[in-house]
Amino acid sequence: MSKSLTRIPAALYLLAIMWLVFAVEMILPGNLNSWGILPRQLSGLLGIPFAPFIHNGLWHLIGNSIPFAMLGVLIGLNEKNNILEITFLGTLLTGLGVWLVGSSAYHVGASGLVMVYWAYLIADGWFERSVKAMLLAVVTIVFYGGMIFIFLDMRTHISWSSHVIGALSGVLIAWVEAWNRKRVK
């Protein structure tokens, strides 16, 4: 891959996939929601890796795109963080949690992963205690501190379980990474 392409943050590639999936969905008949997570149904487990890339319309995608990109870029600023690993673990943990406790409807969208990134950045600053990690946590709180109110959004079409479990997953990932770094030292 050329050097200029490797400088693009990985989160922007993931975002491009979300937009590509949305474009394909606009071209093809029907929708892809049935590829999302359907809680407590064996077939719903198959939706875990796909759910963050499927959205319920343009506004849903736009609403997730900006914080996904910004928080993803912030994670990438700390070279010790592997955004693809955080994304994989966050998708898996959040997806399994939603599958266990989510409402009986298809769950799609990247908001759970956005909450993973958000909580990870804040928790990493707390657990890591390096200047860079704490600075990234402060920037996250200053620009996205209002995301704490997403936990209060109980509208029926909003997956509160994705938000709460995503945030818990982000904290857990940051804690395990910090514990592993201290254990290796």
Backbone as CSV, one residue per row, in Angstrom:
resi,resn,N_x,N_y,N_z,CA_x,CA_y,CA_z,C_x,C_y,C_z
1,MET,0.843,-1.177,0.000,0.000,0.000,0.000,0.891,1.244,0.000
2,SER,0.461,2.288,-0.679,1.280,3.494,-0.748,1.320,4.189,0.605
3,LYS,2.383,4.984,0.814,2.550,5.674,2.087,1.395,6.626,2.378
4,SER,0.865,7.282,1.366,-0.222,8.244,1.611,-1.479,7.540,2.110
5,LEU,-1.742,6.306,1.663,-2.917,5.563,2.124,-2.743,5.053,3.545
6,THR,-1.506,4.751,3.941,-1.286,4.255,5.298,-1.389,5.370,6.330
7,ARG,-1.356,6.605,5.911,-1.500,7.734,6.837,-2.955,8.032,7.162
8,ILE,-3.865,7.478,6.390,-5.290,7.682,6.659,-5.667,6.827,7.863
9,PRO,-6.278,7.426,8.894,-6.642,6.638,10.081,-7.579,5.484,9.728
10,ALA,-7.356,4.349,10.380,-8.142,3.139,10.122,-9.633,3.379,10.336
11,ALA,-9.979,4.245,11.279,-11.400,4.530,11.547,-12.089,5.096,10.306
12,LEU,-11.355,5.826,9.488,-11.961,6.389,8.276,-12.217,5.310,7.234
13,TYR,-11.388,4.274,7.198,-11.659,3.137,6.315,-12.932,2.413,6.763
14,LEU,-13.059,2.218,8.077,-14.264,1.569,8.609,-15.502,2.407,8.296
15,LEU,-15.379,3.716,8.425,-16.483,4.612,8.099,-16.841,4.520,6.614
16,ALA,-15.831,4.421,5.775,-16.079,4.285,4.332,-16.854,2.997,4.043
17,ILE,-16.557,1.934,4.784,-17.308,0.682,4.610,-18.766,0.891,4.984
18,MET,-19.024,1.623,6.072,-20.412,1.907,6.468,-21.165,2.631,5.358
19,TRP,-20.516,3.632,4.770,-21.159,4.397,3.706,-21.335,3.548,2.443
20,LEU,-20.384,2.679,2.162,-20.499,1.781,1.017,-21.671,0.820,1.211
21,VAL,-21.804,0.260,2.411,-22.931,-0.629,2.709,-24.246,0.125,2.537
22,PHE,-24.298,1.362,3.002,-25.508,2.169,2.854,-25.826,2.404,1.373
23,ALA,-24.802,2.703,0.581,-25.009,2.927,-0.858,-25.530,1.664,-1.529
24,VAL,-24.966,0.521,-1.182,-25.430,-0.755,-1.743,-26.883,-0.992,-1.347
25,GLU,-27.217,-0.687,-0.103,-28.588,-0.879,0.367,-29.570,0.029,-0.381
26,MET,-29.123,1.209,-0.768,-29.989,2.121,-1.523,-30.221,1.605,-2.944
27,ILE,-29.257,0.900,-3.484,-29.359,0.389,-4.855,-30.175,-0.896,-4.917
28,LEU,-29.943,-1.781,-3.950,-30.628,-3.072,-3.944,-32.034,-2.944,-3.358
29,PRO,-32.940,-3.791,-3.776,-34.288,-3.763,-3.178,-34.250,-4.304,-1.742
30,GLY,-35.180,-3.828,-0.913,-35.259,-4.278,0.479,-34.264,-3.551,1.352
31,ASN,-34.053,-4.088,2.559,-33.045,-3.501,3.431,-32.230,-4.612,4.092
32,LEU,-31.150,-4.213,4.725,-30.214,-5.171,5.297,-30.413,-5.380,6.795
33,ASN,-31.469,-4.816,7.368,-31.658,-4.900,8.814,-31.663,-6.330,9.333
34,SER,-32.118,-7.266,8.528,-32.158,-8.658,8.985,-30.750,-9.242,9.140
35,TRP,-29.736,-8.499,8.746,-28.347,-8.891,8.972,-27.825,-8.308,10.277
36,GLY,-28.693,-7.637,11.035,-28.308,-7.091,12.333,-28.411,-8.142,13.420
37,ILE,-28.343,-7.686,14.660,-28.398,-8.580,15.819,-29.852,-8.764,16.228
38,LEU,-30.303,-9.998,16.264,-31.636,-10.324,16.760,-31.443,-11.070,18.077
39,PRO,-31.708,-10.375,19.204,-31.417,-10.949,20.519,-32.089,-12.302,20.774
40,ARG,-31.309,-13.147,21.412,-31.726,-14.454,21.902,-32.222,-15.409,20.826
41,GLN,-31.898,-15.112,19.582,-32.170,-16.026,18.472,-30.816,-16.472,17.936
42,LEU,-30.658,-17.769,17.751,-29.382,-18.285,17.277,-28.933,-17.575,15.996
43,SER,-29.865,-17.342,15.086,-29.529,-16.640,13.841,-29.066,-15.203,14.107
44,GLY,-29.498,-14.624,15.225,-29.115,-13.258,15.573,-27.643,-13.102,15.897
45,LEU,-26.985,-14.205,16.279,-25.543,-14.152,16.545,-24.753,-13.824,15.283
46,LEU,-25.272,-14.235,14.140,-24.584,-13.960,12.873,-24.528,-12.467,12.569
47,GLY,-25.436,-11.700,13.157,-25.476,-10.261,12.909,-24.442,-9.464,13.670
48,ILE,-23.773,-10.079,14.638,-22.831,-9.323,15.474,-21.756,-8.606,14.648
49,PRO,-21.072,-9.260,13.715,-20.037,-8.520,12.973,-20.589,-7.526,11.947
50,PHE,-21.864,-7.700,11.560,-22.432,-6.838,10.522,-23.168,-5.618,11.066
51,ALA,-23.740,-5.735,12.249,-24.624,-4.694,12.789,-24.031,-3.282,12.764
52,PRO,-22.750,-3.072,13.142,-22.234,-1.695,13.142,-22.163,-1.053,11.759
53,PHE,-22.225,-1.867,10.713,-22.075,-1.342,9.360,-23.411,-1.102,8.653
54,ILE,-24.520,-1.465,9.298,-25.858,-1.318,8.719,-26.594,-0.214,9.467
55,HIS,-27.256,0.675,8.745,-27.976,1.786,9.383,-29.406,1.900,8.857
56,ASN,-30.259,2.445,9.696,-31.680,2.620,9.372,-31.942,3.947,8.662
57,GLY,-31.198,4.263,7.679,-31.435,5.486,6.927,-30.272,6.452,6.996
58,LEU,-30.377,7.479,6.185,-29.296,8.461,6.048,-29.008,9.189,7.353
59,TRP,-30.041,9.638,8.059,-29.813,10.407,9.291,-29.185,9.548,10.376
60,HIS,-29.551,8.286,10.421,-28.933,7.360,11.366,-27.435,7.235,11.068
61,LEU,-27.098,7.079,9.806,-25.699,6.961,9.402,-24.924,8.251,9.680
62,ILE,-25.506,9.391,9.334,-24.832,10.673,9.589,-24.622,10.875,11.083
63,GLY,-25.657,10.557,11.878,-25.557,10.723,13.327,-24.445,9.892,13.955
64,ASN,-24.147,8.755,13.375,-23.059,7.911,13.882,-21.713,8.255,13.252
65,SER,-21.720,8.781,12.029,-20.478,8.993,11.281,-19.530,9.985,11.937
66,ILE,-20.056,11.118,12.359,-19.178,12.183,12.874,-18.486,11.748,14.175
67,PRO,-19.233,11.280,15.192,-18.513,10.850,16.400,-17.650,9.613,16.162
68,PHE,-18.076,8.708,15.287,-17.273,7.522,14.980,-15.923,7.952,14.417
69,ALA,-15.943,8.849,13.445,-14.700,9.306,12.816,-13.823,10.065,13.804
70,MET,-14.413,11.005,14.530,-13.625,11.835,15.445,-13.026,11.007,16.582
71,LEU,-13.837,10.169,17.212,-13.325,9.350,18.315,-12.335,8.304,17.805
72,GLY,-12.594,7.757,16.627,-11.661,6.806,16.034,-10.312,7.434,15.739
73,VAL,-10.327,8.654,15.237,-9.073,9.371,14.973,-8.347,9.647,16.291
74,LEU,-9.092,10.025,17.340,-8.459,10.256,18.646,-7.782,8.988,19.166
75,ILE,-8.442,7.853,19.022,-7.818,6.590,19.447,-6.525,6.370,18.663
76,GLY,-6.563,6.650,17.377,-5.387,6.464,16.535,-4.237,7.400,16.865
77,LEU,-4.516,8.514,17.543,-3.443,9.450,17.895,-2.492,8.876,18.939
78,ASN,-2.966,7.925,19.707,-2.097,7.288,20.689,-1.573,6.001,20.063
79,GLU,-0.328,6.037,19.658,0.225,4.936,18.862,0.215,3.586,19.572
80,LYS,0.059,3.567,20.876,-0.007,2.282,21.583,-1.370,1.612,21.405
81,ASN,-2.354,2.349,20.928,-3.694,1.795,20.746,-3.848,1.217,19.344
82,ASN,-4.465,0.068,19.268,-4.735,-0.572,17.991,-6.237,-0.471,17.735
83,ILE,-6.632,0.460,16.884,-8.055,0.702,16.672,-8.771,-0.509,16.090
84,LEU,-8.093,-1.276,15.268,-8.752,-2.459,14.701,-9.020,-3.497,15.790
85,GLU,-8.093,-3.647,16.722,-8.300,-4.563,17.844,-9.436,-4.063,18.744
86,ILE,-9.439,-2.774,19.031,-10.496,-2.188,19.863,-11.842,-2.332,19.158
87,THR,-11.858,-2.107,17.857,-13.098,-2.241,17.086,-13.586,-3.676,17.097
88,PHE,-12.689,-4.633,16.875,-13.070,-6.042,16.871,-13.621,-6.464,18.236
89,LEU,-12.855,-6.183,19.292,-13.298,-6.568,20.638,-14.577,-5.841,21.033
90,GLY,-14.639,-4.545,20.701,-15.835,-3.764,21.025,-17.065,-4.273,20.301
91,THR,-16.912,-4.622,19.036,-18.027,-5.174,18.260,-18.474,-6.502,18.848
92,LEU,-17.524,-7.353,19.182,-17.842,-8.673,19.728,-18.522,-8.566,21.098
93,LEU,-17.917,-7.816,22.021,-18.473,-7.692,23.368,-19.838,-7.008,23.363
94,THR,-19.936,-5.910,22.629,-21.208,-5.191,22.561,-22.268,-6.051,21.898
95,GLY,-21.899,-6.696,20.804,-22.847,-7.550,20.092,-23.361,-8.687,20.951
96,LEU,-22.455,-9.354,21.673,-22.890,-10.444,22.549,-23.795,-9.931,23.670
97,GLY,-23.440,-8.772,24.227,-24.274,-8.185,25.281,-25.655,-7.817,24.774
98,VAL,-25.725,-7.215,23.599,-27.015,-6.859,23.003,-27.805,-8.125,22.694
99,TRP,-27.129,-9.147,22.216,-27.803,-10.409,21.921,-28.419,-10.993,23.193
100,LEU,-27.739,-10.812,24.323,-28.242,-11.365,25.587,-29.386,-10.548,26.190
101,VAL,-29.293,-9.206,26.145,-30.261,-8.384,26.890,-31.052,-7.394,26.043
102,GLY,-30.771,-7.301,24.765,-31.439,-6.320,23.913,-32.912,-6.631,23.714
103,SER,-33.646,-5.628,23.261,-35.069,-5.813,22.972,-35.239,-6.748,21.782
104,SER,-36.412,-7.318,21.642,-36.673,-8.327,20.602,-36.911,-7.691,19.241
105,ALA,-35.910,-7.035,18.736,-35.956,-6.419,17.409,-34.544,-6.452,16.855
106,TYR,-34.400,-6.237,15.570,-33.067,-6.186,14.984,-32.347,-4.934,15.459
107,HIS,-31.103,-5.096,15.866,-30.275,-3.979,16.322,-29.204,-3.735,15.270
108,VAL,-29.169,-2.525,14.732,-28.185,-2.151,13.720,-27.638,-0.769,14.049
109,GLY,-26.508,-0.446,13.447,-25.917,0.876,13.602,-24.624,0.835,14.396
110,ALA,-23.858,1.894,14.266,-22.540,1.972,14.891,-22.550,2.669,16.240
111,SER,-23.714,3.005,16.775,-23.725,3.764,18.033,-23.120,2.968,19.190
112,GLY,-23.296,1.661,19.220,-22.650,0.864,20.258,-21.139,0.954,20.155
113,LEU,-20.631,0.935,18.928,-19.190,1.052,18.712,-18.702,2.475,19.016
114,VAL,-19.516,3.464,18.725,-19.182,4.845,19.099,-19.016,4.928,20.617
115,MET,-19.915,4.273,21.346,-19.824,4.295,22.811,-18.605,3.512,23.302
116,VAL,-18.226,2.457,22.583,-16.986,1.743,22.918,-15.816,2.717,22.820
117,TYR,-15.715,3.429,21.712,-14.607,4.371,21.506,-14.605,5.454,22.589
118,TRP,-15.780,6.023,22.834,-15.929,7.107,23.809,-15.463,6.656,25.191
119,ALA,-16.010,5.548,25.659,-15.668,5.057,26.993,-14.224,4.580,27.049
120,TYR,-13.733,3.991,25.965,-12.347,3.537,25.927,-11.389,4.712,26.123
121,LEU,-11.608,5.788,25.392,-10.711,6.946,25.501,-10.688,7.516,26.915
122,ILE,-11.842,7.626,27.534,-11.907,8.168,28.895,-11.269,7.194,29.884
123,ALA,-11.615,5.916,29.778,-11.068,4.912,30.695,-9.567,4.724,30.502
124,ASP,-9.094,4.796,29.263,-7.665,4.649,29.003,-6.890,5.769,29.692
125,GLY,-7.424,6.975,29.681,-6.781,8.074,30.404,-6.714,7.796,31.896
126,TRP,-7.763,7.224,32.431,-7.818,6.903,33.857,-6.860,5.766,34.222
127,PHE,-6.883,4.692,33.457,-6.067,3.520,33.780,-4.602,3.690,33.408
128,GLU,-4.344,4.304,32.266,-2.987,4.418,31.751,-2.188,5.486,32.496
129,ARG,-2.812,6.609,32.753,-2.203,7.733,33.474,-0.981,8.332,32.779
130,SER,-0.868,8.126,31.470,0.189,8.816,30.728,-0.362,10.176,30.317
131,VAL,0.532,11.110,30.053,0.108,12.452,29.660,-0.746,12.389,28.399
132,LYS,-0.300,11.609,27.420,-1.024,11.525,26.150,-2.411,10.925,26.348
133,ALA,-2.511,9.829,27.089,-3.809,9.185,27.313,-4.750,10.113,28.087
134,MET,-4.229,10.806,29.086,-5.079,11.718,29.867,-5.518,12.911,29.026
135,LEU,-4.629,13.410,28.167,-4.984,14.517,27.281,-6.091,14.095,26.307
136,LEU,-5.969,12.886,25.745,-7.008,12.382,24.842,-8.336,12.193,25.588
137,ALA,-8.268,11.767,26.831,-9.486,11.627,27.643,-10.134,12.985,27.874
138,VAL,-9.330,13.987,28.175,-9.864,15.334,28.401,-10.497,15.881,27.118
139,VAL,-9.824,15.713,25.993,-10.385,16.166,24.714,-11.715,15.459,24.447
140,THR,-11.767,14.160,24.736,-13.006,13.397,24.549,-14.123,13.953,25.429
141,ILE,-13.814,14.231,26.677,-14.830,14.759,27.600,-15.272,16.154,27.179
142,VAL,-14.328,16.999,26.767,-14.679,18.367,26.365,-15.585,18.366,25.139
143,PHE,-15.223,17.574,24.125,-15.993,17.597,22.885,-17.182,16.644,22.863
144,TYR,-17.094,15.562,23.622,-18.159,14.555,23.578,-18.677,14.174,24.963
145,GLY,-18.465,15.019,25.940,-18.952,14.742,27.287,-20.466,14.610,27.350
146,GLY,-21.162,15.308,26.476,-22.628,15.235,26.439,-23.152,13.863,26.055
147,MET,-22.272,13.005,25.566,-22.715,11.664,25.191,-23.189,10.864,26.397
148,ILE,-22.852,11.314,27.587,-23.323,10.626,28.791,-24.855,10.599,28.825
149,PHE,-25.478,11.599,28.217,-26.942,11.681,28.219,-27.597,10.662,27.287
150,ILE,-26.796,10.018,26.462,-27.345,8.994,25.567,-27.897,7.816,26.370
151,PHE,-27.392,7.648,27.593,-27.890,6.568,28.443,-29.321,6.826,28.909
152,LEU,-29.751,8.060,28.832,-31.108,8.412,29.272,-32.127,8.336,28.144
153,ASP,-31.674,8.099,26.933,-32.572,8.054,25.777,-33.241,6.683,25.709
154,MET,-34.467,6.614,26.144,-35.190,5.336,26.209,-36.275,5.227,25.139
155,ARG,-36.174,6.016,24.068,-37.149,5.889,22.992,-37.122,4.457,22.453
156,THR,-38.275,3.970,22.058,-38.393,2.562,21.670,-37.551,2.199,20.445
157,HIS,-37.285,3.138,19.559,-36.502,2.812,18.361,-34.999,3.001,18.571
158,ILE,-34.597,3.365,19.789,-33.181,3.553,20.116,-32.704,2.361,20.931
159,SER,-31.572,1.788,20.572,-31.043,0.623,21.283,-30.220,1.065,22.485
160,TRP,-30.905,1.323,23.605,-30.193,1.713,24.831,-29.185,0.631,25.218
161,SER,-29.518,-0.629,24.951,-28.605,-1.720,25.325,-27.284,-1.597,24.560
162,SER,-27.324,-1.200,23.303,-26.083,-1.007,22.539,-25.231,0.092,23.163
163,HIS,-25.880,1.149,23.615,-25.144,2.273,24.196,-24.501,1.890,25.521
164,VAL,-25.277,1.312,26.407,-24.762,0.961,27.735,-23.703,-0.134,27.629
165,ILE,-24.006,-1.179,26.885,-23.058,-2.297,26.767,-21.811,-1.856,26.004
166,GLY,-21.977,-0.988,25.006,-20.818,-0.451,24.296,-19.895,0.307,25.238
167,ALA,-20.457,1.160,26.091,-19.637,1.916,27.040,-18.938,0.981,28.028
168,LEU,-19.667,0.012,28.549,-19.051,-0.953,29.469,-17.943,-1.736,28.777
169,SER,-18.153,-2.087,27.517,-17.132,-2.813,26.750,-15.883,-1.961,26.567
170,GLY,-16.063,-0.675,26.270,-14.918,0.223,26.112,-14.091,0.322,27.378
171,VAL,-14.766,0.419,28.523,-14.055,0.469,29.811,-13.314,-0.844,30.052
172,LEU,-13.977,-1.957,29.795,-13.356,-3.267,30.000,-12.117,-3.442,29.116
173,ILE,-12.206,-3.052,27.865,-11.058,-3.171,26.950,-9.897,-2.314,27.447
174,ALA,-10.173,-1.079,27.862,-9.115,-0.198,28.376,-8.485,-0.788,29.635
175,TRP,-9.307,-1.342,30.524,-8.806,-1.926,31.766,-7.910,-3.132,31.483
176,VAL,-8.354,-4.022,30.604,-7.566,-5.215,30.279,-6.246,-4.812,29.615
177,GLU,-6.288,-3.845,28.709,-5.055,-3.394,28.060,-4.079,-2.805,29.083
178,ALA,-4.581,-1.982,30.005,-3.718,-1.377,31.025,-3.144,-2.461,31.938
179,TRP,-3.971,-3.435,32.304,-3.513,-4.535,33.161,-2.421,-5.341,32.447
180,ASN,-2.618,-5.620,31.155,-1.612,-6.354,30.382,-0.317,-5.583,30.259
181,ARG,-0.397,-4.276,30.057,0.821,-3.461,29.944,1.592,-3.469,31.257
182,LYS,0.889,-3.388,32.380,1.560,-3.385,33.682,2.145,-4.752,33.988
183,ARG,1.475,-5.795,33.553,1.939,-7.157,33.813,3.209,-7.447,33.024
184,VAL,3.315,-6.901,31.811,4.473,-7.133,30.945,5.699,-6.377,31.439
185,LYS,5.489,-5.236,32.053,6.628,-4.396,32.511,7.462,-5.058,33.547
